[in-house]
Amino acid sequence: MLRRLIAALDRLSGADVLLPLSRRETQLVVLYFLFLFLLCFARLGVFVLPQLDDLTHASIGASILQTGDWFTMHEGRLVSWLKPPLYFWIEAVFFKLFSVSAYWAKLPAAVCGFLTYILVYRLGALLYGRRTGFFSVFVLSTSLFFLRYTQRVMLDMPASFAVTLALYAAVRAERGEERWFLLYGAALALGYYFKGLQGLYALGIVPLYLLLSGRGRLLLNRYLLGGFLLCAALIGAWTVPQYLTHGAEFLWSQCGIGPLAAGGLKGYTNPFYHPLFALFHEFYWAPLSFAGMWFSFRGVNGQDGRDARTLLLLWFWTILAALCVSSVFGVRYLVPLLVPAGLFAGYALHRLIEPRLYPRVQHAICGLFGLGTLVSLALPPRPPKEPTELISFYRCVNAVLKPADTITLYRERQYVFNQGLVFYSSRPLDKQILSLNESPALPAPGGRMFLVTSPADADTVLKTLPPGRAELFAAGSAWKLFRLKD
C-alpha cells in the first residue's frame, strides 16, 4: 500500500496535470498559503473571549470608542498603560467600521500571523533557498502552539511580525538594497507600538549581526542611521506627549522603561531554565531546530551561509537569553522565539531530505495539510483557551439593565468585571467597594442601583445590609446580582 502511494506521488509530481510542471513548486506554495489563510481567518469569531489578556486587550480597543480618547488608552474609565496603543487603534477602527465583536478583536493578530508566515517563507528563501522557506512555513503552520496565537487577542503574534519584518528588511539592506534599512527602522517602531520593549528585539540583534559578520561599517550607513532616527521619531510622537502629560507614572509603566528597570515585573520570579524547558514542551519541532543549528556549522560554505547562521543564532539566542534573565515568564513569550526556531527546523529538513525527493515531499505535505485543514474546519471547534465564566453576567446586563442603572462591585477583582462589561456590555463598571459600609454608585434619574458579588460573598451581603435593602435579582455560577433599594 505504501509503495503504491509513493509511486502515485512520483507520477503526480512528475506529470503535467492540474498544475503546470514548469511552475509546480511555486503554485504548490501558493496553494499551501491558501489553506493556511483558511486556518488563520475562518473561525475567528466562534468563541467567547478568555478572561485574562484577550478580554483585557479587547476592552482597551472598545474603550477608545466609549471614551473618544484615541491618544491615552483606557480600560473603561481607568487610564491604562498596559501596552502601547497600535493594536488597540487597529481594533477600534474595525469596531467603528463594523461592530464590537470577538472576530474584529482577533483580526489584527490573525493578519499579523499570516503576514509572519509569508515573511518566514521569504526570509528562509533568502537565507538558504526556497526549500528552506517552504519547510519553515510547514514547521510553524503545524505547530499548534504558534498557530493558536493567530486566534487570540494577544500582542505576541503582532510583535513577532514586527521583529521578523525588521530582520527581513535588514538582510535585504545588508545585501545591497540599503534603502531597506528605513523599513527596518519603521519595523522597530512597529514592534514598540505593538508590545513596548518586548517588540524591540531587532534593535539589538541587527547591530550585533553587522559586527559579527564583518559589516560593522554599515552601522554608519546613512540609511541605517536614518532608520534609527525614523524609529525614534515615530516612538517619540506618542511617548513624549504621554510623559509630558503623565510624568513618572507613564515612564515607569509597561509602555515606558518599567520592565527594563525591574528586570521584568516586581514580585515575580522565573527560574533561568524555565523558558528552555517550555520551548521543548510547547514546540515539538524544537529538537529539529537544534539539529538545524548543528547543520548550519557543517557543510556550509561561503559568506552567505555563515551570515545566515550568524543571524539566526543571534535571533534565537538573544530572545531566549532575554526570557531567561527576566523575572517574569509566560509561555506566550515564546512566540517571537519560534520564528528563528522554525527557520532552523526548516533548514534541517532542507538538509535531511534529498533534492530529488523534494517534489514528492512537497506534494505530500500540501495534500496532507490541505486535507487536515478541511477536516479541522468540518469538525466542531475547540477554543484556544477557556472563555470567561462571567459571560452570562454580561448578557444579563445587556438584557435587563438600562443605561441609567449603575453597577457596583463588592470586593471582587475590579479589572475582571470592568473589562468584560466594557467589551460585551458597552459600559464600564461604575464603582467598586471593599466594605458594605461604603456607598454604592448612585444612578441617574429613573435608574436603579445594582450590586454584583461572587457567590461566596452573597451571604455576607444579605447578612450585613438591613433587611429588604438587597434583593437577589439574577445569578450565575460565578456571580450574583442584587438590586439595592433605598
C-alpha positions as CSV (number, residue, x, y, z in Angstrom):
1,M,0.0,0.0,0.0
2,L,2.8,2.4,1.0
3,R,4.7,1.6,-2.2
4,R,1.7,2.3,-4.3
5,L,1.2,5.6,-2.6
6,I,4.8,6.6,-3.2
7,A,4.6,5.5,-6.8
8,A,1.4,7.6,-7.2
9,L,3.2,10.6,-5.7
10,D,6.1,10.1,-8.1
11,R,3.7,10.1,-11.0
12,L,1.8,13.1,-9.8
13,S,4.9,15.1,-9.0
14,G,6.3,14.4,-12.5
15,A,3.2,14.7,-14.5
16,D,1.9,17.9,-16.2
17,V,-1.6,17.7,-14.8
18,L,-3.7,20.2,-12.8
19,L,-0.7,22.5,-12.2
20,P,1.8,23.1,-15.0
21,L,5.1,21.3,-14.2
22,S,7.2,24.3,-15.0
23,R,5.6,26.3,-12.3
24,R,4.6,23.5,-10.0
25,E,6.8,24.4,-7.0
26,T,5.6,28.0,-6.8
27,Q,2.0,27.1,-7.3
28,L,2.1,24.5,-4.6
29,V,3.5,27.1,-2.2
30,V,0.6,29.4,-3.2
31,L,-1.9,26.5,-2.6
32,Y,-0.3,25.9,0.8
33,F,-0.8,29.5,1.8
34,L,-4.4,29.4,0.7
35,F,-5.1,26.6,3.1
36,L,-3.1,28.5,5.8
37,F,-5.3,31.5,5.1
38,L,-8.4,29.4,5.9
39,L,-6.8,28.2,9.2
40,C,-6.0,31.8,10.2
41,F,-9.3,33.5,9.4
42,A,-12.2,31.0,9.1
43,R,-13.1,30.7,12.8
44,L,-12.0,33.9,14.5
45,G,-15.5,34.9,15.8
46,V,-16.7,31.5,17.1
47,F,-15.7,31.7,20.8
48,V,-16.3,33.9,23.8
49,L,-13.1,35.6,24.8
50,P,-11.0,34.3,27.7
51,Q,-11.0,36.5,30.8
52,L,-7.4,37.5,31.1
53,D,-5.2,39.1,28.3
54,D,-7.7,38.5,25.5
55,L,-10.6,40.4,27.1
56,T,-8.2,42.9,28.5
57,H,-6.8,43.9,25.1
58,A,-10.3,43.8,23.5
59,S,-11.7,46.1,26.2
60,I,-9.0,48.7,25.6
61,G,-9.9,48.9,21.9
62,A,-13.6,49.2,22.8
63,S,-12.8,51.9,25.4
64,I,-11.4,54.1,22.7
65,L,-14.8,54.4,21.1
66,Q,-16.5,54.7,24.5
67,T,-14.2,57.5,25.8
68,G,-13.5,59.1,22.5
69,D,-9.8,59.3,23.5
70,W,-7.5,57.8,20.8
71,F,-4.3,59.1,22.5
72,T,-4.3,57.8,26.0
73,M,-5.6,54.2,26.4
74,H,-8.3,53.3,29.0
75,E,-9.9,50.2,30.4
76,G,-13.4,51.7,30.8
77,R,-12.8,54.9,32.7
78,L,-9.4,53.9,34.0
79,V,-6.2,55.1,32.3
80,S,-4.1,52.1,31.1
81,W,-0.5,51.9,30.1
82,L,-0.6,48.1,29.9
83,K,0.9,48.3,26.4
84,P,1.4,50.9,23.6
85,P,-1.6,51.7,21.5
86,L,-1.2,50.3,18.0
87,Y,-3.1,47.1,18.4
88,F,-5.9,48.9,20.2
89,W,-6.1,51.6,17.5
90,I,-6.5,48.9,14.8
91,E,-9.2,47.2,16.9
92,A,-11.0,50.5,17.4
93,V,-11.0,51.1,13.6
94,F,-12.5,47.7,13.0
95,F,-15.1,48.2,15.8
96,K,-16.0,51.6,14.4
97,L,-16.4,50.3,10.8
98,F,-18.1,47.0,11.6
99,S,-19.0,46.1,15.2
100,V,-17.5,45.4,18.6
101,S,-17.1,41.6,18.5
102,A,-14.6,38.9,19.1
103,Y,-14.0,38.5,15.3
104,W,-12.8,42.1,14.8
105,A,-10.8,42.0,18.1
106,K,-8.9,38.9,16.9
107,L,-8.4,40.0,13.3
108,P,-5.3,42.2,13.8
109,A,-3.5,39.2,15.4
110,A,-4.6,36.9,12.6
111,V,-3.4,39.3,9.9
112,C,0.0,39.7,11.6
113,G,0.2,35.9,12.0
114,F,-0.5,35.3,8.3
115,L,2.0,38.0,7.3
116,T,4.6,36.4,9.6
117,Y,4.2,33.1,7.7
118,I,4.8,35.0,4.4
119,L,7.9,36.7,5.8
120,V,9.2,33.4,7.1
121,Y,9.0,31.9,3.6
122,R,10.7,34.9,2.1
123,L,13.4,35.1,4.7
124,G,14.1,31.3,4.6
125,A,14.3,31.5,0.8
126,L,16.6,34.5,1.0
127,L,19.0,32.8,3.5
128,Y,19.0,29.2,2.4
129,G,16.8,28.8,-0.6
130,R,13.1,28.2,-1.4
131,R,13.1,24.7,0.0
132,T,14.1,26.1,3.4
133,G,11.4,28.7,3.1
134,F,8.7,26.2,2.4
135,F,9.8,23.7,5.1
136,S,10.0,26.6,7.7
137,V,6.4,27.6,6.9
138,F,5.4,23.9,7.2
139,V,7.0,23.7,10.6
140,L,5.4,26.8,12.0
141,S,2.0,26.1,10.5
142,T,1.9,22.7,12.0
143,S,2.9,24.0,15.4
144,L,-0.4,24.2,17.2
145,F,1.2,26.5,19.8
146,F,2.3,29.0,17.2
147,L,-0.9,28.8,15.2
148,R,-3.0,29.3,18.3
149,Y,-1.8,32.8,18.7
150,T,-3.2,33.8,15.4
151,Q,-6.6,33.1,17.0
152,R,-6.1,35.1,20.2
153,V,-6.5,38.8,21.1
154,M,-2.8,38.8,22.2
155,L,0.1,41.0,21.3
156,D,2.8,38.3,20.9
157,M,2.0,37.5,17.3
158,P,2.0,41.2,16.2
159,A,5.3,41.6,18.0
160,S,6.7,38.5,16.2
161,F,5.6,40.0,12.9
162,A,7.3,43.3,13.6
163,V,10.6,41.6,14.7
164,T,10.5,39.3,11.6
165,L,9.8,42.3,9.3
166,A,12.7,44.2,10.8
167,L,15.2,41.3,10.3
168,Y,14.0,40.6,6.8
169,A,14.5,44.3,5.9
170,A,17.9,44.3,7.5
171,V,19.0,41.3,5.4
172,R,17.7,42.9,2.2
173,A,19.6,46.1,3.2
174,E,23.0,44.5,4.0
175,R,22.9,42.6,0.7
176,G,22.9,45.8,-1.3
177,E,19.5,47.3,-1.1
178,E,20.4,49.8,1.5
179,R,17.1,51.7,1.5
180,W,15.6,48.7,3.2
181,F,17.2,50.0,6.4
182,L,14.4,52.6,6.5
183,L,11.9,49.8,6.7
184,Y,14.0,48.2,9.4
185,G,13.6,51.4,11.4
186,A,9.9,51.6,10.8
187,A,9.5,47.9,11.8
188,L,11.4,48.7,15.1
189,A,8.8,51.4,15.8
190,L,6.0,48.9,14.9
191,G,7.4,46.4,17.4
192,Y,7.4,49.0,20.2
193,Y,3.8,50.2,19.3
194,F,2.6,46.6,19.5
195,K,4.3,45.4,22.7
196,G,6.7,48.0,24.1
197,L,10.3,47.0,24.8
198,Q,9.4,43.3,24.1
199,G,8.9,44.4,20.5
200,L,12.4,45.8,20.1
201,Y,14.5,42.6,20.0
202,A,15.7,43.5,16.5
203,L,17.2,46.7,17.9
204,G,20.0,44.6,19.5
205,I,20.1,41.7,17.0
206,V,20.9,43.7,13.8
207,P,23.9,45.8,15.1
208,L,25.4,42.6,16.7
209,Y,24.9,40.8,13.4
210,L,26.6,43.5,11.4
211,L,29.6,43.5,13.8
212,L,30.0,39.7,13.9
213,S,29.5,39.3,10.1
214,G,32.3,41.8,9.4
215,R,30.0,44.6,8.2
216,G,30.5,47.0,11.1
217,R,30.9,49.8,8.7
218,L,27.2,49.6,7.9
219,L,26.5,50.9,11.4
220,L,27.4,54.3,10.0
221,N,25.4,53.8,6.8
222,R,23.1,56.9,6.2
223,Y,20.1,54.7,5.6
224,L,20.6,52.7,8.8
225,L,21.1,55.9,10.7
226,G,18.0,57.3,9.0
227,G,16.2,54.1,10.1
228,F,17.2,54.7,13.7
229,L,16.0,58.3,13.5
230,L,12.7,57.3,11.9
231,C,12.2,54.8,14.7
232,A,13.0,57.4,17.4
233,A,10.7,59.9,15.8
234,L,7.8,57.5,15.4
235,I,8.1,56.3,19.0
236,G,8.6,59.8,20.4
237,A,5.5,61.0,18.6
238,W,3.4,59.2,21.2
239,T,5.7,58.6,24.2
240,V,6.9,62.2,24.6
241,P,3.5,63.7,24.9
242,Q,2.4,60.9,27.3
243,Y,5.4,61.6,29.5
244,L,4.9,65.3,29.5
245,T,1.2,64.8,30.4
246,H,1.5,62.0,33.0
247,G,5.2,62.1,34.1
248,A,6.8,59.3,36.1
249,E,3.6,57.2,36.2
250,F,3.9,56.7,32.4
251,L,7.7,56.5,32.4
252,W,7.7,53.5,34.9
253,S,4.8,51.8,33.3
254,Q,5.0,48.9,30.8
255,C,4.9,51.4,28.0
256,G,8.0,53.1,29.4
257,I,11.1,51.7,31.0
258,G,9.4,49.9,33.9
259,P,10.0,46.3,32.6
260,L,13.7,47.1,31.8
261,A,14.4,48.8,35.2
262,A,12.7,46.0,37.1
263,G,14.2,43.2,35.0
264,G,10.6,42.0,34.3
265,L,7.9,42.7,36.8
266,K,8.2,43.3,40.5
267,G,7.2,40.4,42.7
268,Y,7.8,37.7,40.2
269,T,10.5,35.1,39.9
270,N,11.5,33.0,36.9
271,P,14.0,30.1,37.1
272,F,16.5,30.8,34.3
273,Y,16.0,27.4,32.7
274,H,12.2,27.7,32.5
275,P,12.0,29.2,29.0
276,L,14.2,26.5,27.5
277,F,12.1,23.7,29.1
278,A,8.9,25.4,28.0
279,L,10.3,25.6,24.4
280,F,10.7,21.8,24.3
281,H,7.3,21.3,25.9
282,E,5.3,23.7,23.7
283,F,7.2,23.4,20.4
284,Y,7.5,19.7,19.3
285,W,9.8,20.7,16.4
286,A,12.4,22.0,18.9
287,P,14.8,19.0,18.5
288,L,14.8,19.6,14.8
289,S,15.5,23.3,15.4
290,F,18.7,22.4,17.3
291,A,19.6,19.9,14.6
292,G,19.3,22.8,12.1
293,M,21.8,24.8,14.3
294,W,24.2,21.8,14.1
295,F,23.7,21.5,10.3
296,S,24.4,25.2,9.9
297,F,28.0,24.6,11.1
298,R,28.6,21.5,8.9
299,G,28.8,21.5,5.2
300,V,28.0,25.3,4.8
301,N,30.5,27.1,2.6
302,G,30.6,30.7,1.6
303,Q,30.0,34.0,3.3
304,D,26.2,33.9,2.7
305,G,25.9,30.6,4.6
306,R,28.0,31.9,7.5
307,D,26.0,35.1,7.6
308,A,22.7,33.2,7.6
309,R,23.9,31.1,10.5
310,T,25.1,34.2,12.5
311,L,21.8,36.0,12.0
312,L,19.6,33.1,13.1
313,L,21.8,32.2,16.0
314,L,21.7,35.8,17.3
315,W,18.0,36.0,16.7
316,F,17.3,32.8,18.6
317,W,19.7,33.1,21.5
318,T,19.1,36.9,22.1
319,I,15.4,36.3,22.6
320,L,16.0,33.2,24.7
321,A,18.6,34.9,26.9
322,A,16.2,37.9,27.4
323,L,13.5,35.4,28.6
324,C,15.9,33.6,30.8
325,V,17.1,36.7,32.7
326,S,13.6,38.2,33.0
327,S,11.9,37.9,36.4
328,V,8.6,37.0,34.7
329,F,7.8,34.5,32.1
330,G,4.7,33.2,30.3
331,V,4.7,30.6,27.6
332,R,3.2,33.2,25.2
333,Y,6.6,35.0,25.3
334,L,8.0,32.1,23.3
335,V,6.1,33.1,20.2
336,P,8.8,35.5,18.8
337,L,11.4,32.9,19.6
338,L,9.6,30.3,17.4
339,V,10.3,32.2,14.2
340,P,14.1,31.6,14.2
341,A,13.4,28.1,15.7
342,G,11.1,27.4,12.8
343,L,13.7,28.6,10.3
344,F,16.4,26.4,11.8
345,A,14.0,23.4,11.7
346,G,13.1,24.2,8.1
347,Y,16.8,24.3,7.3
348,A,17.3,20.9,9.0
349,L,14.5,19.4,6.8
350,H,16.3,21.0,3.8
351,R,19.5,19.1,4.7
352,L,17.8,15.9,5.6
353,I,15.6,15.5,2.5
354,E,17.4,14.9,-0.7
355,P,16.7,17.4,-3.5
356,R,15.5,14.6,-5.8
357,L,12.8,13.7,-3.2
358,Y,11.6,17.3,-2.7
359,P,8.9,17.3,-5.4
360,R,7.4,14.2,-3.9
361,V,7.6,15.5,-0.3
362,Q,6.2,18.9,-1.3
363,H,3.2,17.3,-3.0
364,A,2.6,15.1,0.1
365,I,2.9,18.0,2.5
366,C,0.4,20.1,0.5
367,G,-2.0,17.3,0.2
368,L,-2.0,16.3,3.8
369,F,-2.0,19.9,5.1
370,G,-5.0,20.7,2.8
371,L,-6.9,17.6,4.0
372,G,-6.1,18.4,7.6
373,T,-7.3,22.0,7.2
374,L,-10.6,20.9,5.6
375,V,-11.2,18.2,8.3
376,S,-10.4,20.7,11.1
377,L,-12.9,23.2,9.7
378,A,-15.6,20.5,9.4
379,L,-15.2,19.2,12.9
380,P,-16.6,21.0,16.0
381,P,-14.0,23.7,17.0
382,R,-12.3,23.8,20.3
383,P,-11.5,27.1,22.0
384,P,-7.8,28.0,22.3
385,K,-8.4,28.9,25.9
386,E,-11.5,28.6,28.2
387,P,-13.9,31.5,27.8
388,T,-14.7,33.9,30.6
389,E,-17.1,32.4,33.1
390,L,-18.8,35.7,33.5
391,I,-20.3,35.8,30.0
392,S,-23.8,35.1,31.5
393,F,-23.4,38.2,33.7
394,Y,-22.6,40.4,30.7
395,R,-25.5,39.0,28.8
396,C,-27.8,39.6,31.8
397,V,-26.7,43.2,31.9
398,N,-27.5,43.6,28.2
399,A,-30.9,42.1,28.6
400,V,-32.3,43.7,31.8
401,L,-30.3,46.8,32.8
402,K,-30.9,50.3,31.5
403,P,-28.3,52.9,30.7
404,A,-29.4,54.9,33.8
405,D,-28.8,51.9,36.1
406,T,-25.5,51.6,38.0
407,I,-23.4,48.6,38.8
408,T,-21.3,48.5,41.9
409,L,-18.8,45.6,42.6
410,Y,-18.3,44.2,46.0
411,R,-14.8,43.0,46.8
412,E,-14.2,41.0,43.7
413,R,-11.4,41.8,41.2
414,Q,-12.3,45.1,39.6
415,Y,-10.4,44.6,36.3
416,V,-12.2,41.3,35.6
417,F,-15.7,42.7,35.8
418,N,-14.8,46.1,34.3
419,Q,-13.1,44.7,31.2
420,G,-16.0,42.3,30.4
421,L,-18.6,45.0,30.9
422,V,-16.7,47.4,28.6
423,F,-16.4,44.8,25.8
424,Y,-19.6,42.8,26.0
425,S,-22.0,45.4,27.5
426,S,-20.5,48.7,26.2
427,R,-20.5,50.2,29.7
428,P,-17.8,50.4,32.4
429,L,-18.1,49.2,36.0
430,D,-19.4,52.2,37.9
431,K,-17.7,51.6,41.2
432,Q,-16.0,49.1,43.4
433,I,-16.5,48.9,47.2
434,L,-14.5,46.9,49.7
435,S,-16.9,47.4,52.6
436,L,-20.6,47.3,52.7
437,N,-20.5,50.5,54.7
438,E,-19.3,52.3,51.6
439,S,-21.9,54.0,49.4
440,P,-22.7,52.3,46.0
441,A,-22.7,54.2,42.8
442,L,-25.8,56.5,42.5
443,P,-28.0,56.1,39.4
444,A,-29.1,58.7,37.1
445,P,-32.8,59.9,37.4
446,G,-35.1,56.9,36.8
447,G,-32.2,54.5,37.2
448,R,-31.7,51.6,39.6
449,M,-28.7,50.5,41.8
450,F,-27.2,47.1,41.4
451,L,-24.6,45.3,43.4
452,V,-22.6,42.4,41.9
453,T,-20.7,39.9,44.0
454,S,-19.2,36.4,43.9
455,P,-21.4,33.6,45.2
456,A,-19.1,33.4,48.2
457,D,-19.8,37.0,49.2
458,A,-23.6,36.8,48.6
459,D,-24.4,35.6,52.1
460,T,-22.3,38.4,53.6
461,V,-24.3,41.0,51.6
462,L,-27.7,39.6,52.9
463,K,-26.5,39.3,56.5
464,T,-24.8,42.7,56.6
465,L,-27.2,45.0,54.9
466,P,-30.6,45.9,56.5
467,P,-33.5,43.6,55.7
468,G,-35.1,44.4,52.4
469,R,-32.1,46.6,51.3
470,A,-30.7,43.9,48.9
471,E,-32.9,41.8,46.7
472,L,-31.4,39.0,44.6
473,F,-32.1,40.0,41.1
474,A,-30.2,37.4,39.0
475,A,-27.5,34.9,39.5
476,G,-25.0,32.7,37.6
477,S,-22.4,30.1,38.6
478,A,-19.7,32.7,39.2
479,W,-21.8,35.8,40.2
480,K,-24.8,37.1,41.9
481,L,-26.6,40.4,41.1
482,F,-28.6,42.2,43.8
483,R,-30.9,45.2,43.3
484,L,-30.4,47.7,46.1
485,K,-33.4,49.6,47.4
486,D,-33.4,53.0,49.1
